Amino acid sequence: MKILLIEDEKWARQSLEQLILAIRPKTEIVGQLESVQESVAWLKSNQADLIFLDIHLADALSFDIFKQVKVTTPIIFTTAYDQYALQAFKVNSIDYLLKPIEEEELKLAIEKFEERNNTQTADYEQLIATIEELKGQHYQERFMISRGEKIMSATIDQIAYFEGEDRYVYLTKKDGSRYIIDYRLSDLEKVLHPKQFFRLNRSFIVHFDSIDRIITLSKSRLKVELKPTARRDIYISAANNRDFKAWLNG
């Protein structure tokens, strides 16, 4: 397999190369580039089987590459965390790795690439459009709540978390009060700012400030305790673990 590394930090390139060769010793690293300009020039006259591409390069964001040359090679993006990019990757089903890159995560990414028979049908123009759309989006700042005949608003800074239970969605404020709201959790994900709120699992969307404690149950499974205390235990699956850690680090 021929792999191209596009990364502007020398130590990061060397570390990634060592990890790749440890996992796949017969891999050929066909190039190590650090800028958009270098990458465009290389891709116009060369070919690789797989590209590892950092988001932030020496001269610009790596997305500028796609504006200058058509890229058909499968790509695994690497990033220290960019909230809009990660959201866009998930929407467009594009692979990414978070820095610092762990050997096990890298191994899984390479295996996933190989299982797809070395092909990828990513639309990078759509990826860029999704990122721009997310950056320009205006997020909801308050929610209407009611108790009996009394109607009021809960502002974002008053909200601890949202919980889906049975057919209802509840808004829990930081003072512990709880209200039914006319939203689905999937709708809330679209109107809440991703830097402030995160969907832990099928039932909970939480504000960063409401996380009280995180307990590691196994290598890939976490338990989260909230304030005010939730009425049931909250677990994060292995599939959601990586995104949750990236969000905490953001």
N, C-alpha and C positions, 0 to 999 in steps of 0.2 A: 504494500500500500504506500502511495506517495502522498505525503502530508505537507502542506504549506502553513507556516506560522506567521501571523501578522500581529505584532505586539511591539509597542514602543519602549517597553522597559526590558533591558538586557537580562536582568536577573530572572524576570518572569518567563522570558523566552527559554532561557537555559533550564529553568526548573521544569517547564512544560515539556521540553524535549527529553529530559531525563525520565520523566514519568511515562511519556509515550513509549520510549524505548524499553523501559522496564516491563511494560505491559505487552507490547508488540515489538520484540527485538529485531524483527526483519523489516520494520518500517523504514522507509527512506524519507528523511526530511529534505524536501527539494528546495526550500527557500525559507529565509527568516527576514521579514520586512518590518519596518517601523512607521511607515507613513502612508497616507492615502495616495500620494503621488507615486511612490515606489510600487505600491500594490497595483494601481491602474496599469502602469507600464509593464509589470510582470505578467498580469493576467491577459493582456492583449496578445502575448506571444508564447505563453506557457500554460501548462495544464497540471492540475493535481487531482487526486482522488477525493481529498477531504481538506477543508480549510478550518483552522482555528483562528478566530478573528476577534480581537479586542475592540470594544466600542470606542474608547478614547485613544486616538493615535497621536503621533507627534505633531501633525499639522491640522487635523480636523477630526470630526467624528467619522467612524468607519462607514457610516451609511452613505457618505459622499461617493464612495467607490461605485455604488450601484447606479449613481446618476451619470457616471462616465464610461462604464463598460458593462456589458451584459455578463452576468455571472451565473453559470449553470452548475458549478461545483457545489456539492453539499457543504454547509457551513455549520460549525458549532461556535456560537458566540461566547466570549469570556468577558466578565465584567465584575467590578468590585461592588456594584449595585446601582442600578438606575431604575427608579420606580416605574417610569413610563415605558422604558424599554422592556422590562420584565413583564409588565402587563401585556404589551404588544406581542411579545414572543409567545405568551400563553394563548392569546387570541388567535394567532396565526400558526400555532403548533410548530414553532421553530425551537430547536434545541439551544440551550445555553448552559454554561458552567459559571458558578460564582467563585471569585477569588477570595482567599487563597484556594487553589484547586486541590481537592483531595484525590488521592489515587483511586479510591473506590468509585467516586463519582465519575472520574475520567474513564475508568474501565467500563462502567455502565453505559456512558455516552457512546463510546466506540463500539460496544456490542450492539447497541441500538442501531447505529449507523450500518453495521455489517448485516444485521437482520433485515434491513430494508433493501438489501442487495445493492448497497452503495449508491442509492438514488435518493433524490429529494425533490419535491415539487413545490418548493417555497416560492412565494410571490414577494420579492423584496420591495417592490414598489408599494405593494399593499402594506407591508410592514412599516415602511416610512410614513405612509398616510395614517396608519393607526396611531403611531407615536405622536404625530403632529396633532391629531384629533384629541388624544388624551391630554396633551399639554395645554390645549386651548379650551378644554372643558371647564365649565363653571360648576362647582359642587354645592349641594344643598347646605344651608347654614342653620336651618331650624325646621322642626317638625311640629305639626299641630297635634295636640293630645287633649283628651277630655276625661273628666270624671263626673259622672252624673250629668247635670246640666251645665257644669262649668267647663269652658273651653279655654285653652291656653297654648303657649308654644314652649317647646324645649329646644334650647340652642345647642349647637354641637358641643360646646365646652361643658354642658351639663350632663351629657349622655355618657354612660359607662359602657353599655353594650346593648345589642339587639339579640333576641332569642326567638327561634321558631319552635313552637310547641303545638302538637296536634295540627289544627287548621289555622292557628293564629300566630301572629308575630307580635312580640312584646318589646317595648322600649323600656329599659331600666336606667333610671337616672343615678347620678353619683350619690344621691341621698338615700338610695334604696327603693324609691317609689317606682311602681311598675304600671305601664299603660299598654293597652292594645292599640296598635296602629294599623292602618289600612295599606300595608305594603307586603310584598313578598321579599324574602332575603335576596333573591336574585335581582330584584329591582333596586334594593338598597345598595348593592355592590356598585351599581352604575352611577349613583348620585352621591356617594360618600367619598371623601378625598382618600386616595389609597395610602397616603403617607400617615394619615391619622387612624384609619380603620383597616382591620384585616379580618377576613373570614377564616376562622379557625377550623371549622368543620361544617357539616350540613345544617347545624342548629345555631351556631353563634357567630356574630360579627362583633368585634370588640374595638374599643378605643384604646390607643396605646397606654394612656394613663391608668386604665382600669386593670392592667395586668399586675397582679400582686406577686406571684411566684410561678416559676417554671421548673418542673421536676422531670428529670430524665428517667424514663422507665426501662428503656433499652436503647440500643445504638440508633434506632430510627423512630422511636415513639416517645412522645412527650405528653405530660399532663400539665394543664394550665389552671391556676387558681386565680380568681378575679376578686376585685373589690368594687362594690359590695359583693359578698359571696353569692355565687350562682346556686340554683336549687338542685343542680345535678353535677356530676363530675364531667370535666371537659378534656377530651383527648385529641391530640393531633396525630394524624396518620403519617406513615413514612412518606407517602406521596406528597404531603403538604409540608413536611418538615423543612425542606430546603428553602421554600418560598417564605416560610415564617421566619426563619433565621435571617434571611436577607432583609426582610421588612424590619426586624428588630435592629439590624445593623445600619438601617438607612437614616 
